[in-house]
Amino acid sequence: MKKNIKVGKTNYKVNFFILFLFLNFYTNLNSNSDLEGTITEIKVLDKISSKNILVKLKNGDETRHKDLSIKSMKCKNSEFDDNPEITAYVQVKDLSNKNKDDVFVFNGWMFSSSPSIAPFDHPVYDIWLIKCY
């Protein structure tokens, strides 16, 4: 009879351990999905007129702003609240450029806190990342 009692206690511990692992895995999945957004906000500055406009992009959609075609592929918020970092994968085409060799003016990751890491270089426009939600 003592063996049955030990088996019951061990079974309880194993069930508790499995439940703990499941809950831990589930919360990790939820926290990662909360960090990724579906809409990216980008500011576009026209250097000639000194006017800027806020462009909201749904990830995967392409929008046109004057001579630029802007597409946000993915955006993500940082998991740290004390120093928030927003990153987005953005593709920008210059529609006034007739040279088919230069497809993208910018194609890469943008960082909200450090736009100079991967700079957007254009003679007329400047673009920087504002928000991801």
N, CA, C and O of each residue as an XYZ file, in Angstrom:
532
protein
N       0.806     -1.192      0.000
C       0.000      0.000      0.000
C       0.854      1.264      0.000
O       0.423      2.300     -0.506
N       2.021      1.192      0.543
C       2.888      2.356      0.542
C       3.350      2.698     -0.864
O       3.566      3.871     -1.170
N       3.505      1.704     -1.724
C       3.923      1.975     -3.092
C       2.875      2.806     -3.822
O       3.230      3.704     -4.586
N       1.600      2.529     -3.606
C       0.555      3.296     -4.267
C       0.566      4.752     -3.811
O       0.303      5.645     -4.617
N       0.854      5.005     -2.575
C       0.909      6.373     -2.059
C       2.078      7.110     -2.700
O       1.932      8.268     -3.094
N       3.231      6.462     -2.811
C       4.384      7.110     -3.435
C       4.125      7.389     -4.911
O       4.504      8.443     -5.420
N       3.487      6.459     -5.591
C       3.175      6.659     -7.003
C       2.228      7.831     -7.146
O       2.391      8.630     -8.068
N       1.269      7.963     -6.293
C       0.327      9.073     -6.350
C       1.023     10.398     -6.135
O       0.707     11.368     -6.822
N       1.963     10.475     -5.202
C       2.699     11.711     -4.961
C       3.592     12.043     -6.154
O       3.681     13.200     -6.565
N       4.237     11.048     -6.697
C       5.104     11.276     -7.846
C       4.281     11.709     -9.056
O       4.689     12.602     -9.798
N       3.144     11.090     -9.252
C       2.265     11.442    -10.349
C       1.793     12.892    -10.208
O       1.702     13.602    -11.210
N       1.499     13.335     -9.016
C       1.092     14.705     -8.743
C       2.216     15.664     -9.112
O       1.964     16.705     -9.719
N       3.446     15.332     -8.757
C       4.593     16.193     -9.068
C       4.837     16.265    -10.571
O       5.145     17.333    -11.102
N       4.702     15.147    -11.249
C       4.897     15.122    -12.702
C       3.815     15.955    -13.386
O       4.113     16.725    -14.299
N       2.576     15.809    -12.958
C       1.485     16.596    -13.536
C       1.703     18.089    -13.298
O       1.480     18.897    -14.199
N       2.128     18.451    -12.120
C       2.412     19.851    -11.810
C       3.540     20.376    -12.694
O       3.463     21.500    -13.190
N       4.584     19.578    -12.897
C       5.715     19.980    -13.727
C       5.285     20.170    -15.183
O       5.697     21.136    -15.826
N       4.467     19.266    -15.705
C       3.979     19.384    -17.081
C       3.102     20.627    -17.228
O       3.209     21.348    -18.220
N       2.247     20.874    -16.260
C       1.406     22.068    -16.276
C       2.260     23.336    -16.251
O       1.978     24.291    -16.974
N       3.285     23.344    -15.432
C       4.192     24.487    -15.347
C       4.876     24.735    -16.698
O       4.954     25.880    -17.142
N       5.365     23.694    -17.349
C       6.018     23.848    -18.646
C       5.038     24.368    -19.699
O       5.390     25.231    -20.503
N       3.824     23.850    -19.695
C       2.817     24.299    -20.651
C       2.489     25.774    -20.461
O       2.437     26.526    -21.434
N       2.269     26.192    -19.229
C       1.955     27.604    -18.961
C       3.118     28.511    -19.331
O       2.903     29.598    -19.867
N       4.330     28.089    -19.057
C       5.497     28.879    -19.405
C       5.617     29.025    -20.919
O       5.891     30.120    -21.410
N       5.417     27.950    -21.658
C       5.468     27.984    -23.117
C       4.358     28.875    -23.673
O       4.598     29.644    -24.604
N       3.156     28.785    -23.123
C       2.028     29.575    -23.584
C       2.249     31.065    -23.360
O       1.933     31.864    -24.241
N       2.781     31.459    -22.210
C       3.023     32.876    -21.947
C       4.132     33.418    -22.842
O       4.086     34.584    -23.233
N       5.129     32.595    -23.173
C       6.167     33.049    -24.103
C       5.593     33.289    -25.488
O       5.996     34.241    -26.156
N       4.670     32.461    -25.935
C       4.042     32.667    -27.233
C       3.228     33.948    -27.244
O       3.281     34.708    -28.211
N       2.478     34.196    -26.181
C       1.668     35.409    -26.106
C       2.526     36.651    -26.049
O       2.190     37.642    -26.697
N       3.609     36.648    -25.311
C       4.432     37.842    -25.178
C       5.107     38.183    -26.496
O       5.249     39.364    -26.811
N       5.529     37.196    -27.280
C       6.153     37.481    -28.565
C       5.141     38.017    -29.564
O       5.479     38.891    -30.363
N       3.920     37.523    -29.543
C       2.924     38.006    -30.493
C       2.474     39.423    -30.144
O       2.062     40.162    -31.039
N       2.538     39.820    -28.891
C       2.179     41.177    -28.502
C       3.206     42.190    -28.979
O       2.873     43.361    -29.155
N       4.434     41.772    -29.189
C       5.495     42.684    -29.580
C       5.429     43.033    -31.065
O       5.854     44.119    -31.460
N       4.912     42.142    -31.881
C       4.843     42.401    -33.315
C       3.575     43.170    -33.638
O       2.493     42.863    -33.138
N       3.733     44.167    -34.479
C       2.590     44.985    -34.856
C       2.174     44.731    -36.286
O       2.874     44.063    -37.046
N       1.023     45.272    -36.640
C       0.523     45.134    -38.005
C       0.526     46.465    -38.748
O       0.390     46.490    -39.971
N       0.679     47.570    -38.025
C       0.686     48.896    -38.652
C       1.952     49.632    -38.250
O       2.321     49.669    -37.076
N       2.611     50.217    -39.245
C       3.841     50.972    -39.039
C       3.571     52.429    -39.365
O       2.998     52.745    -40.408
N       3.990     53.322    -38.461
C       3.880     54.755    -38.723
C       5.256     55.298    -39.073
O       6.228     55.083    -38.350
N       5.320     56.012    -40.206
C       6.571     56.569    -40.711
C       6.342     58.041    -41.022
O       5.310     58.412    -41.582
N       7.309     58.878    -40.656
C       7.259     60.296    -41.030
C       8.105     60.494    -42.276
O       9.227     59.995    -42.364
N       7.556     61.226    -43.240
C       8.265     61.549    -44.469
C       8.442     63.062    -44.507
O       7.469     63.814    -44.448
N       9.690     63.495    -44.605
C      10.015     64.917    -44.667
C      10.409     65.272    -46.085
O      11.295     64.649    -46.671
N       9.743     66.279    -46.634
C      10.145     66.842    -47.919
C      11.153     67.939    -47.609
O      10.795     68.974    -47.047
N      12.411     67.717    -47.972
C      13.488     68.648    -47.620
C      13.378     69.972    -48.353
O      13.903     70.976    -47.873
N      12.718     70.008    -49.492
C      12.595     71.237    -50.270
C      11.532     72.148    -49.669
O      11.779     73.340    -49.484
N      10.369     71.615    -49.366
C       9.282     72.434    -48.822
C       9.267     72.455    -47.299
O       8.513     73.229    -46.709
N      10.076     71.627    -46.649
C      10.146     71.510    -45.182
C       8.815     71.062    -44.569
O       8.512     71.395    -43.423
N       8.043     70.326    -45.315
C       6.786     69.791    -44.799
C       6.966     68.301    -44.544
O       7.618     67.588    -45.307
N       6.365     67.859    -43.445
C       6.409     66.422    -43.178
C       4.992     65.882    -43.062
O       4.047     66.599    -42.732
N       4.884     64.608    -43.344
C       3.590     63.951    -43.318
C       3.751     62.608    -42.623
O       4.772     61.935    -42.768
N       2.729     62.230    -41.866
C       2.711     60.944    -41.183
C       2.021     59.925    -42.084
O       0.880     60.121    -42.503
N       2.728     58.838    -42.375
C       2.191     57.789    -43.235
C       1.978     56.544    -42.387
O       2.903     56.067    -41.729
N       0.748     56.017    -42.407
C       0.435     54.777    -41.695
C       0.354     53.655    -42.719
O      -0.412     53.721    -43.681
N       1.163     52.622    -42.490
C       1.244     51.506    -43.428
C       0.828     50.218    -42.749
O       1.307     49.897    -41.662
N      -0.050     49.493    -43.377
C      -0.342     48.137    -42.921
C       0.745     47.247    -43.500
O       1.082     47.358    -44.679
N       1.292     46.369    -42.676
C       2.401     45.532    -43.120
C       2.009     44.726    -44.350
O       0.972     44.063    -44.373
N       2.852     44.796    -45.362
C       2.602     44.111    -46.618
C       1.975     44.997    -47.678
O       2.049     44.684    -48.866
N       1.357     46.102    -47.268
C       0.743     47.020    -48.229
C       1.752     48.075    -48.663
O       2.672     48.423    -47.922
N       1.560     48.573    -49.872
C       2.457     49.572    -50.439
C       1.675     50.861    -50.622
O       0.526     50.837    -51.062
N       2.294     51.983    -50.287
C       1.649     53.271    -50.466
C       2.570     54.186    -51.268
O       3.786     53.994    -51.310
N       1.970     55.168    -51.891
C       2.743     56.107    -52.698
C       2.644     57.485    -52.084
O       1.557     57.975    -51.779
N       3.811     58.107    -51.907
C       3.874     59.479    -51.417
C       4.736     60.267    -52.387
O       5.961     60.142    -52.391
N       4.084     61.083    -53.213
C       4.731     61.854    -54.276
C       5.561     60.927    -55.161
O       4.990     60.107    -55.880
N       6.896     61.032    -55.132
C       7.745     60.210    -56.002
C       8.256     58.953    -55.312
O       9.093     58.244    -55.871
N       7.772     58.663    -54.118
C       8.249     57.492    -53.383
C       7.155     56.441    -53.268
O       5.977     56.754    -53.093
N       7.574     55.197    -53.371
C       6.698     54.063    -53.089
C       7.248     53.410    -51.829
O       8.390     52.948    -51.820
N       6.448     53.365    -50.764
C       6.905     52.893    -49.457
C       6.116     51.653    -49.077
O       4.891     51.615    -49.191
N       6.842     50.637    -48.621
C       6.207     49.385    -48.215
C       6.849     48.917    -46.916
O       8.071     48.797    -46.829
N       6.029     48.655    -45.913
C       6.501     48.107    -44.644
C       6.199     46.620    -44.638
O       5.051     46.204    -44.793
N       7.246     45.826    -44.457
C       7.077     44.378    -44.475
C       6.772     43.818    -43.085
O       5.974     42.892    -42.943
N       7.413     44.388    -42.060
C       7.280     43.865    -40.704
C       7.685     44.956    -39.727
O       8.569     45.760    -40.022
N       7.040     44.989    -38.563
C       7.468     45.906    -37.508
C       7.360     45.200    -36.162
O       6.552     44.291    -35.973
N       8.196     45.646    -35.241
C       8.265     44.987    -33.940
C       8.654     45.993    -32.873
O       9.503     46.855    -33.099
N       8.029     45.878    -31.707
C       8.375     46.683    -30.544
C       9.323     45.891    -29.662
O       9.326     44.660    -29.676
N      10.133     46.617    -28.893
C      11.059     45.933    -27.992
C      10.302     45.399    -26.788
O       9.192     45.838    -26.489
N      10.914     44.455    -26.109
C      10.282     43.878    -24.928
C      10.633     44.633    -23.665
O      10.146     44.285    -22.589
N      11.467     45.660    -23.764
C      11.869     46.439    -22.594
C      11.113     47.758    -22.586
O      11.129     48.490    -23.576
N      10.455     48.064    -21.482
C       9.669     49.282    -21.388
C      10.509     50.499    -21.034
O      10.128     51.624    -21.359
N      11.642     50.298    -20.374
C      12.431     51.435    -19.931
C      13.173     52.103    -21.090
O      13.413     53.310    -21.041
N      13.534     51.367    -22.107
C      14.201     51.931    -23.282
C      13.549     51.324    -24.526
O      14.090     50.385    -25.109
N      12.395     51.851    -24.935
C      11.670     51.217    -26.037
C      12.401     51.385    -27.365
O      12.918     52.457    -27.681
N      12.428     50.324    -28.115
C      13.033     50.305    -29.443
C      12.001     49.781    -30.421
O      11.375     48.747    -30.185
N      11.829     50.491    -31.504
C      10.900     50.076    -32.544
C      11.733     49.777    -33.780
O      12.575     50.580    -34.184
N      11.493     48.622    -34.373
C      12.190     48.244    -35.592
C      11.163     47.888    -36.656
O      10.087     47.371    -36.356
N      11.513     48.173    -37.896
C      10.618     47.847    -39.004
C      11.453     47.548    -40.240
O      12.481     48.180    -40.483
N      10.995     46.582    -41.007
C      11.629     46.275    -42.288
C      10.866     47.033    -43.361
O       9.684     46.780    -43.593
N      11.556     47.973    -44.017
C      10.913     48.899    -44.942
C      11.609     48.841    -46.300
O      12.830     48.714    -46.388
N      10.800     48.936    -47.352
C      11.312     49.026    -48.715
C      10.810     50.327    -49.325
O       9.618     50.629    -49.268
N      11.734     51.101    -49.914
C      11.380     52.385    -50.518
C      11.921     52.415    -51.944
O      13.095     52.131    -52.179
N      11.050     52.763    -52.893
C      11.440     52.920    -54.292
C      11.270     54.376    -54.696
O      10.325     55.039    -54.269
N      12.184     54.870    -55.517
C      12.058     56.198    -56.101
C      11.409     56.028    -57.464
O      12.029     55.485    -58.378
N      10.160     56.488    -57.618
C       9.417     56.288    -58.853
C       9.868     57.218    -59.968
O       9.583     56.961    -61.138
N      10.570     58.299    -59.623
C      11.058     59.215    -60.656
C      12.325     58.694    -61.325
O      12.696     59.180    -62.393
N      12.990     57.724    -60.725
C      14.207     57.143    -61.277
C      13.835     56.150    -62.377
O      13.170     55.148    -62.115
N      14.260     56.426    -63.590
C      13.932     55.564    -64.730
C      14.946     54.441    -64.908
O      14.733     53.555    -65.736
N      16.032     54.455    -64.160
C      17.054     53.419    -64.245
C      16.534     52.167    -63.544
O      16.291     52.191    -62.337
N      16.363     51.091    -64.276
C      15.797     49.863    -63.709
C      16.824     49.068    -62.900
O      16.462     48.092    -62.242
N      18.110     49.473    -62.940
C      19.128     48.776    -62.159
C      18.995     49.092    -60.670
O      19.230     48.229    -59.824
N      18.623     50.319    -60.356
C      18.447     50.732    -58.964
C      16.989     50.548    -58.585
O      16.178     51.454    -58.779
N      16.647     49.386    -58.047
C      15.250     49.093    -57.734
C      14.823     49.822    -56.471
O      13.802     50.510    -56.463
N      15.606     49.675    -55.394
C      15.224     50.267    -54.113
C      16.183     51.390    -53.734
O      17.397     51.267    -53.900
N      15.627     52.484    -53.223
C      16.439     53.524    -52.610
C      16.850     53.056    -51.219
O      17.960     53.321    -50.758
N      15.929     52.355    -50.562
C      16.194     51.790    -49.235
C      15.484     50.449    -49.144
O      14.321     50.321    -49.526
N      16.192     49.461    -48.637
C      15.623     48.137    -48.438
C      16.319     47.528    -47.228
O      17.408     46.967    -47.352
N      15.689     47.638    -46.053
C      16.321     47.099    -44.854
C      15.554     47.469    -43.596
O      14.427     47.962    -43.644
N      16.205     47.214    -42.469
C      15.612     47.475    -41.162
C      15.839     48.917    -40.761
O      16.939     49.446    -40.920
N      14.799     49.556    -40.239
C      14.890     50.900    -39.661
C      14.735     50.772    -38.159
O      13.984     49.930    -37.667
N      15.455     51.619    -37.434
C      15.417     51.637    -35.976
C      14.994     53.026    -35.526
O      15.541     54.026    -35.993
N      14.022     53.095    -34.619
C      13.497     54.393    -34.189
C      14.504     55.193    -33.375
O      14.570     56.416    -33.503
N      15.285     54.522    -32.545
C      16.206     55.256    -31.675
C      17.505     55.629    -32.377
O      18.169     56.580    -31.964
N      17.882     54.910    -33.423
C      19.143     55.159    -34.129
C      18.930     55.101    -35.634
O      19.261     54.098    -36.265
N      18.386     56.153    -36.213
C      18.154     56.116    -37.661
C      19.445     56.125    -38.472
O      19.420     55.809    -39.662
N      20.558     56.475    -37.864
C      21.815     56.525    -38.612
C      22.481     55.155    -38.755
O      23.472     55.034    -39.475
N      21.958     54.117    -38.086
C      22.533     52.775    -38.245
C      22.334     52.297    -39.673
O      23.269     51.797    -40.297
N      21.134     52.446    -40.188
C      20.837     52.104    -41.583
C      20.165     53.329    -42.194
O      18.937     53.404    -42.239
N      20.963     54.293    -42.666
C      20.366     55.571    -43.086
C      19.623     55.488    -44.407
O      19.996     54.743    -45.313
N      18.566     56.274    -44.485
C      17.821     56.462    -45.724
C      18.432     57.675    -46.402
O      18.392     58.779    -45.860
N      18.998     57.476    -47.588
C      19.725     58.542    -48.268
C      19.008     58.914    -49.561
O      19.022     58.159    -50.534
N      18.384     60.086    -49.554
C      17.672     60.580    -50.728
C      17.848     62.097    -50.780
O      17.822     62.746    -49.734
N      18.026     62.681    -51.971
C      18.258     64.128    -52.045
C      17.041     64.984    -51.697
O      17.202     66.132    -51.285
N      15.826     64.450    -51.853
C      14.629     65.256    -51.627
C      13.891     64.874    -50.349
O      13.332     65.744    -49.681
N      13.878     63.586    -49.994
C      13.060     63.115    -48.881
C      13.912     62.521    -47.772
O      15.021     62.034    -47.994
N      13.357     62.577    -46.586
C      13.938     61.901    -45.428
C      12.811     61.120    -44.757
O      11.683     61.600    -44.652
N      13.132     59.920    -44.311
C      12.123     59.051    -43.703
C      12.647     58.568    -42.369
O      13.822     58.221    -42.254
N      11.781     58.539    -41.345
C      12.149     57.926    -40.079
C      10.938     57.249    -39.455
O       9.786     57.607    -39.702
N      11.252     56.264    -38.645
C      10.259     55.390    -38.023
C       9.703     56.046    -36.760
O      10.453     56.575    -35.940
N       8.375     56.004    -36.616
C       7.719     56.617    -35.459
C       7.134     55.584    -34.512
O       7.452     55.589    -33.323
N       6.279     54.693    -35.022
C       5.528     53.807    -34.136
C       5.195     52.502    -34.844
O       5.151     52.428    -36.072
N       4.960     51.466    -34.024
C       4.504     50.173    -34.511
C       3.409     49.687    -33.565
O       3.613     49.627    -32.352
N       2.262     49.347    -34.113
C       1.165     48.815    -33.283
C       0.329     47.836    -34.047
O      -0.634     47.292    -33.506
